[in-house]
Amino acid sequence: MSKLFNLFSGSNNKSGRGVTKKQVERDKKMGVGFFFRLLKARLGNISSTSLIFSVCNFPILLFLFGISGNLDSSVPGPISPLYAQVYGMEVAAVKGTELAAKQGPLLSTLHGIFGVNTSVSVVSLGSKIFMYCAALLILTFGLASIGAIYNIRSVARCEPLSPWSEFFPAVRRNFKQGILIAVMDALLILFLGYDLIAYYANANQFFMQMSFYVVLFFTIIYYVMRFHMYLILVTFDLKTSKLLKNAVLLTFLGWKRSLLCLIASVLTVLISVYLYVLLPFFGLLLPFVFTFGILTFIGVYAAYPVIDKYMIEPYYLEHPEERPEEEEIEPVFTDRG
């Protein structure tokens, strides 16, 4: 039981062994081998961050409860949509028209085929309110991403971390610009998701098929770009336009790490889906406790060295007096004022 507690404890890696300084020096390039060693050593911090991120996005649970139908009522109704036409013919027969009278046996047969009733669910006002709560994700998803990226950045830099006490202060420090980024991020995700579904549903047309692949390409690029965008947000004090420009440029400058990020993310999602099929109950909880955190760790691990190379190191070269000499000294880019 103590091991389970330590997995989600913010102090698990605070004073523990973690990753030594020699390991950091040996793996400055943050290669594949160091990725797995770091993942193993800081899995507690990653899982805790994933859990906090999931709790902050509680509108997802409200939406799922709304579509579950627990608050809905039901009324009897026909199974077949053709029953309306059969019913119209029956009404005409009741009025005694000569044609309808001749069709009495036929109407009875049609009524037996298309008039079978079932229970039709009627969406209640309460269910609609819970479903509308999903709109809160426009704010919560992006703001929670700020705290998650900040925590995982500390993991990637092998810094001590207390996930529960550092998550929300990071959101508060970046709240003003974070609101703008969060809304833009959520709307763009909705736009890309809607386009993918719409174009895929009409993929039998050449134009729609080409449009689907174009949107898919931009979706893949934006997935990697998001990690650069939020990392720059919590690391630098830049205007939003410059922040977005740098995020796009760094995504392409670090294309090798971006490609590895995509491959690792796809494998992580496939493993999660496989575990859900194999163990449904465990697989249902897996995304909230591990998957979100691991995907964030993959993205940050791939993006941070690129930001360090093209943004942080050039700054220290121009301002060598500000470069921290010891690990205990807080780097200039750790927190924004």
Phi, psi and omega per residue, in radians:
M1 nan -0.629 -3.141
S2 -1.128 -0.609 3.115
K3 -1.146 -0.675 3.101
L4 -1.136 -0.690 3.101
F5 -1.126 -0.736 -3.126
N6 -1.128 -0.495 -3.123
L7 -1.103 -0.611 -3.119
F8 -1.856 0.136 -3.113
S9 -1.435 2.356 3.111
G10 -1.199 -0.360 -3.104
S11 -1.681 0.101 -3.077
N12 -1.017 -0.777 -3.107
N13 -1.864 0.160 -3.109
K14 -1.231 -0.783 -3.133
S15 -2.087 0.075 -3.121
G16 -1.334 -3.071 -3.074
R17 -1.207 -0.809 3.086
G18 1.022 -2.430 3.141
V19 -1.915 2.212 -3.067
T20 -1.314 2.849 3.137
K21 -1.121 -0.611 3.119
K22 -1.105 -0.687 3.102
Q23 -1.121 -0.698 3.134
V24 -1.106 -0.791 3.132
E25 -1.094 -0.659 -3.114
R26 -1.265 -0.439 -3.054
D27 -2.101 0.722 -3.118
K28 -1.042 -0.516 -3.133
K29 -1.348 -0.105 3.095
M30 0.949 1.117 -3.129
G31 -1.452 -2.992 -3.072
V32 -1.168 -0.749 -3.128
G33 -1.065 -0.769 3.134
F34 -1.157 -0.513 3.104
F35 -1.022 -0.839 -3.093
F36 -1.256 -0.608 3.080
R37 -1.144 -0.725 3.127
L38 -1.211 -0.680 3.113
L39 -1.074 -0.742 3.138
K40 -1.169 -0.750 -3.082
A41 -1.239 -0.540 -3.034
R42 -2.059 0.439 -3.133
L43 -1.078 -0.559 3.104
G44 -1.085 -0.805 3.100
N45 -1.105 -0.693 -3.116
I46 -1.170 -0.780 -3.140
S47 -1.165 -0.659 3.099
S48 -1.110 -0.765 3.111
T49 -1.091 -0.711 3.106
S50 -1.074 -0.717 3.134
L51 -1.157 -0.737 3.105
I52 -1.107 -0.753 3.117
F53 -1.028 -0.736 -3.135
S54 -1.158 -0.719 3.135
V55 -1.121 -0.694 -3.139
C56 -1.136 -0.443 3.124
N57 -1.726 0.763 -3.127
F58 -1.033 -0.415 3.094
P59 -0.993 -0.406 3.082
I60 -1.085 -0.765 3.132
L61 -1.146 -0.677 3.105
L62 -1.114 -0.715 3.121
F63 -1.128 -0.765 3.133
L64 -1.092 -0.655 3.092
F65 -1.172 -0.632 3.141
G66 -1.141 -0.694 -3.119
I67 -1.490 -0.069 -3.135
S68 -1.232 -0.409 3.126
G69 1.491 0.167 -3.127
N70 -1.156 -0.441 -3.136
L71 -1.762 0.020 -3.070
D72 -1.511 2.700 3.016
S73 -1.826 2.982 -3.112
S74 -2.361 2.593 3.103
V75 -2.316 2.665 3.092
P76 -1.240 2.493 -3.140
G77 -2.800 2.784 -3.115
P78 -1.238 2.603 3.099
I79 -1.316 -0.746 -3.040
S80 -1.541 2.390 3.073
P81 -1.241 -0.199 3.137
L82 -1.433 -0.043 -3.095
Y83 -1.132 -0.510 -3.133
A84 -1.065 -0.708 3.115
Q85 -1.175 -0.712 3.114
V86 -1.118 -0.699 3.134
Y87 -1.124 -0.664 3.106
G88 -1.104 -0.679 3.093
M89 -1.156 -0.631 3.113
E90 -1.166 -0.667 3.101
V91 -1.101 -0.717 3.102
A92 -1.103 -0.638 3.124
A93 -1.156 -0.657 3.127
V94 -1.105 -0.582 -3.135
K95 -1.280 -0.130 3.002
G96 1.480 0.353 3.097
T97 -1.140 2.595 -3.052
E98 -1.128 -0.698 -3.121
L99 -1.158 -0.733 -3.111
A100 -1.171 -0.613 -3.134
A101 -1.109 -0.634 3.123
K102 -1.215 -0.341 -3.081
Q103 -1.726 0.348 -3.102
G104 -0.971 -0.951 3.125
P105 -1.072 -0.648 3.138
L106 -1.138 -0.736 3.124
L107 -1.110 -0.681 3.118
S108 -1.100 -0.702 3.119
T109 -1.146 -0.795 3.131
L110 -1.097 -0.672 3.121
H111 -1.134 -0.636 3.119
G112 -1.197 -0.535 -3.125
I113 -1.435 -0.851 -3.008
F114 -1.759 -0.059 -3.070
G115 -1.734 0.219 3.125
V116 -1.210 2.256 -3.086
N117 -1.633 2.741 3.042
T118 -2.533 3.131 3.124
S119 -1.637 2.059 -3.116
V120 -1.789 2.213 -3.112
S121 -1.384 2.385 3.097
V122 -1.972 2.061 -3.086
V123 -1.166 2.174 -3.104
S124 -1.502 2.938 3.106
L125 -1.117 -0.666 3.124
G126 -1.075 -0.738 3.114
S127 -1.114 -0.696 3.123
K128 -1.108 -0.690 3.139
I129 -1.110 -0.768 3.120
F130 -1.131 -0.652 3.122
M131 -1.202 -0.640 3.123
Y132 -1.180 -0.362 3.112
C133 -1.103 -0.306 3.107
A134 -1.071 -0.379 3.118
A135 -1.100 -0.400 3.116
L136 -1.131 -0.347 3.123
L137 -1.091 -0.381 3.087
I138 -1.019 -0.545 3.110
L139 -1.714 -0.832 -2.984
T140 -1.188 -0.617 -3.074
F141 -1.124 -0.839 -3.126
G142 -1.204 -0.747 -3.134
L143 -1.146 -0.691 3.090
A144 -1.156 -0.553 3.102
S145 -1.124 -0.566 3.105
I146 -1.071 -0.878 3.130
G147 -1.116 -0.686 -3.136
A148 -1.156 -0.766 3.132
I149 -1.124 -0.689 3.131
Y150 -1.087 -0.802 3.140
N151 -1.107 -0.820 -3.092
I152 -1.219 -0.479 3.044
R153 -1.095 -0.692 3.079
S154 -1.113 -0.641 3.086
V155 -1.123 -0.815 -3.112
A156 -1.127 -0.526 3.139
R157 -1.595 0.124 3.092
C158 1.030 0.655 3.116
E159 -1.708 2.644 3.045
P160 -1.042 2.537 -3.054
L161 -2.568 2.367 2.950
S162 -2.053 1.635 -2.944
P163 -0.952 -0.752 -3.042
W164 -1.232 -0.497 -3.090
S165 -1.704 -0.193 -3.115
E166 -1.897 -0.224 -3.103
F167 -1.144 -0.973 -3.028
F168 -1.300 -0.619 3.019
P169 -1.036 -0.613 3.099
A170 -1.123 -0.689 3.095
V171 -1.146 -0.736 -3.109
R172 -1.136 -0.705 -3.125
R173 -1.152 -0.537 -3.086
N174 -1.904 0.364 -2.978
F175 -1.130 -0.762 -3.028
K176 -1.079 -0.939 3.107
Q177 -1.312 -0.492 -3.126
G178 -1.114 -0.600 3.102
I179 -1.045 -0.811 -3.130
L180 -1.109 -0.786 3.136
I181 -1.143 -0.704 -3.114
A182 -1.097 -0.797 3.140
V183 -1.129 -0.792 3.129
M184 -1.074 -0.740 -3.132
D185 -1.088 -0.849 -3.101
A186 -1.121 -0.767 -3.133
L187 -1.148 -0.665 3.132
L188 -1.190 -0.673 3.084
I189 -1.105 -0.756 3.099
L190 -1.094 -0.734 -3.128
F191 -1.104 -0.833 -3.135
L192 -1.152 -0.722 3.124
G193 -1.103 -0.753 3.128
Y194 -1.115 -0.753 3.140
D195 -1.120 -0.707 3.118
L196 -1.068 -0.776 -3.135
I197 -1.157 -0.770 -3.097
A198 -1.151 -0.787 -3.113
Y199 -1.234 -0.620 3.118
Y200 -1.174 -0.637 3.132
A201 -1.157 -0.409 3.135
N202 -2.027 0.572 -3.062
A203 -1.206 -0.148 3.109
N204 -1.248 -0.278 3.063
Q205 -1.647 2.415 -3.037
F206 -1.047 -0.804 -3.113
F207 -1.086 -0.749 3.136
M208 -1.141 -0.664 3.133
Q209 -1.149 -0.750 3.098
M210 -1.146 -0.687 3.119
S211 -1.110 -0.648 3.114
F212 -1.057 -0.792 -3.121
Y213 -1.205 -0.588 3.087
V214 -1.136 -0.816 3.133
V215 -1.153 -0.651 3.101
L216 -1.073 -0.713 3.109
F217 -1.075 -0.831 3.138
F218 -1.150 -0.572 3.099
T219 -1.129 -0.751 3.117
I220 -1.102 -0.779 3.126
I221 -1.086 -0.747 -3.087
Y222 -1.205 -0.554 3.109
Y223 -1.015 -0.795 3.130
V224 -1.283 -0.663 -3.115
M225 -1.057 -0.579 -3.116
R226 -0.999 -0.688 -3.119
F227 -1.178 -0.715 3.064
H228 -1.113 -0.718 -3.088
M229 -1.084 -0.860 -3.119
Y230 -1.278 -0.563 3.071
L231 -1.125 -0.752 3.090
I232 -1.127 -0.656 -3.135
L233 -1.053 -0.790 -3.082
V234 -1.492 -0.100 -3.071
T235 -1.884 -0.673 -3.067
F236 -2.076 2.846 3.048
D237 -1.918 1.519 -3.075
L238 -2.142 2.749 3.005
K239 -1.154 2.657 -3.060
T240 -1.053 -0.712 -3.128
S241 -1.094 -0.748 3.134
K242 -1.227 -0.608 3.096
L243 -1.055 -0.821 -3.122
L244 -1.171 -0.686 3.128
K245 -1.085 -0.801 3.134
N246 -1.132 -0.647 3.130
A247 -1.088 -0.735 3.117
V248 -1.141 -0.818 -3.106
L249 -1.089 -0.764 -3.104
L250 -1.187 -0.523 3.090
T251 -1.065 -0.706 -3.142
F252 -1.457 -0.578 3.110
L253 -1.125 -0.627 3.107
G254 -1.783 0.812 -2.995
W255 -1.105 -0.534 3.134
K256 -1.147 -0.811 3.121
R257 -1.214 -0.555 3.075
S258 -1.107 -0.729 3.125
L259 -1.133 -0.749 3.100
L260 -1.115 -0.633 3.094
C261 -1.061 -0.766 3.135
L262 -1.119 -0.791 -3.119
I263 -1.094 -0.813 -3.135
A264 -1.128 -0.648 3.137
S265 -1.162 -0.741 3.118
V266 -1.097 -0.754 3.124
L267 -1.099 -0.704 3.129
T268 -1.095 -0.753 3.127
V269 -1.154 -0.727 3.133
L270 -1.106 -0.699 3.096
I271 -1.126 -0.701 3.122
S272 -1.114 -0.744 3.116
V273 -1.126 -0.730 3.135
Y274 -1.090 -0.742 3.120
L275 -1.170 -0.568 3.087
Y276 -1.145 -0.728 3.114
V277 -1.169 -0.674 -3.095
L278 -1.317 -0.810 -3.119
L279 -2.278 1.515 -3.002
P280 -0.965 -0.798 -3.079
F281 -1.140 -0.829 3.116
F282 -1.143 -0.710 -3.141
G283 -1.142 -0.469 3.117
L284 -1.254 -0.599 3.137
L285 -1.492 -0.376 -3.045
L286 -0.973 -0.796 -3.118
P287 -1.042 -0.677 -3.067
F288 -1.299 -0.514 -3.053
V289 -1.690 -0.621 -3.037
F290 -2.188 -0.833 -2.933
T291 -1.039 -0.861 3.141
F292 -1.016 -0.763 -3.129
G293 -1.157 -0.725 -3.129
I294 -1.186 -0.701 3.090
L295 -1.089 -0.699 3.092
T296 -1.152 -0.718 3.106
F297 -1.082 -0.721 3.103
I298 -1.062 -0.814 -3.120
G299 -1.122 -0.783 -3.134
V300 -1.182 -0.710 -3.141
Y301 -1.087 -0.604 3.122
A302 -1.382 -0.600 -3.005
A303 -1.549 -0.608 -3.005
Y304 -1.073 -0.760 3.112
P305 -1.033 -0.564 3.111
V306 -1.195 -0.747 3.099
I307 -1.144 -0.693 3.125
D308 -1.094 -0.695 -3.089
K309 -1.247 -0.759 -2.989
Y310 -1.728 -0.218 -3.096
M311 -2.211 -0.859 -3.064
I312 -1.298 -0.864 -3.118
E313 -1.094 -0.752 3.065
P314 -1.033 -0.609 3.103
Y315 -1.141 -0.769 -3.139
Y316 -1.187 -0.513 3.073
L317 -1.172 -0.588 3.098
E318 -1.428 -0.431 -3.128
H319 -2.272 1.198 -3.088
P320 -1.094 -0.441 -3.129
E321 -1.190 -0.323 -3.120
E322 -1.660 -0.068 3.137
R323 -1.227 2.196 -3.141
P324 -1.165 2.374 -3.120
E325 -1.529 -0.535 -3.111
E326 -2.149 2.724 3.120
E327 -1.114 -0.509 -3.071
E328 -1.230 -0.371 -3.136
I329 -1.373 2.341 -3.118
E330 -1.238 2.136 3.139
P331 -1.076 2.770 -3.073
V332 -1.153 -0.411 -3.072
F333 -1.763 0.139 -3.075
T334 -1.141 -0.845 -3.080
D335 -2.269 2.586 3.025
R336 -1.678 2.505 3.133
G337 -1.310 nan nan
